Amino acid sequence: MPGKAGRLLFTCAIGSICTVVICNALHRPTAPSADKDYTPAVSLPQRAAPKTPPAPTRTTESATVDETFSDAAQSLGIDQGTIATLTEAFASNVDMRRDLRKGDTLSVVYDRPQGSATADDPPLAVRLTTGSSSHDVFLYRDPNGETRYYAKDGKSTKPAFSRYPVAFTRVSSDFSLRRFDPVVHRWQSHDGVDLAAPIGTPVHATAQGKVTFVGRQTGYGKVVMLENPPPYSTVYAHLSRFAKGIRTGGTVQRGQVIGYVGETGWATGPHLHYEVHVDDVAMDPLTVDLPGDDRLHGEERQRFAREAEALSAELNG
Ligand SMILES: [Zn+2]
């Protein structure tokens, strides 16, 4: 080859026309070539577009969590909107900030158009394996074309929220941004609602959550604070006592008794002071938007169950 290269250099020095000739000569297909980078240009005959789109192929892909759930999901081609939906769908089982470890895995099942490397549609099934436990969610498309993720048993992955934490007799004080407090004799906002009920009436967690505080605080008296599925958190104040087993750092289920109505702290009579925070902003508990229970029923549920079973098998490999 040195001889050939030398000849090329020499010939090129003569003039540009020769350069073209030499280069063309070098690029002419010669068989068989020792040059590994050489790829003959092959033009395939153009195929006519098929009249009906080919059936999509069902594919399963996995990614290892390196940093965040979002990174792993992005590496599988999942868009930001779907990542947010999935984060919420897993929220009742997995705390993405605390439970996820390097090496956890994310698997998705797609229906992709044949030959396509990416899908515009959200994944049909997603499995998040953290340590020794795995959590699955399945996409359901309702007759209107709306999509939501459900657990395999047809329970919505959107966490359900109860409106009222206690069987109350009346609303003794409404939520307000600014009101005169009869106890401290000051104008201040009322970040929650007061639900009057006899002392000892059980107080229930309005949604599942993590106990972030249980104890006494000025004003609140005996209070339980919960971090519920994002973006919600709730506060239950003026309790007479706490329910057994309620500990800071522990978890509670929706409807679980967390304490009993009292009048500890700054309270003029027995009532529950209840707060709902959305992204750490206090909202009116009586009117704030709460995620409902979108459980599937009847024929929809059966159709979903069949599909989830097939997708589950796909995830199991
Ligand atoms: Zn109050």
Residues whose N, C-alpha, C, O or C-beta is under 5 A from the ligand:
A	BS01	ZN	V193 D194 H273
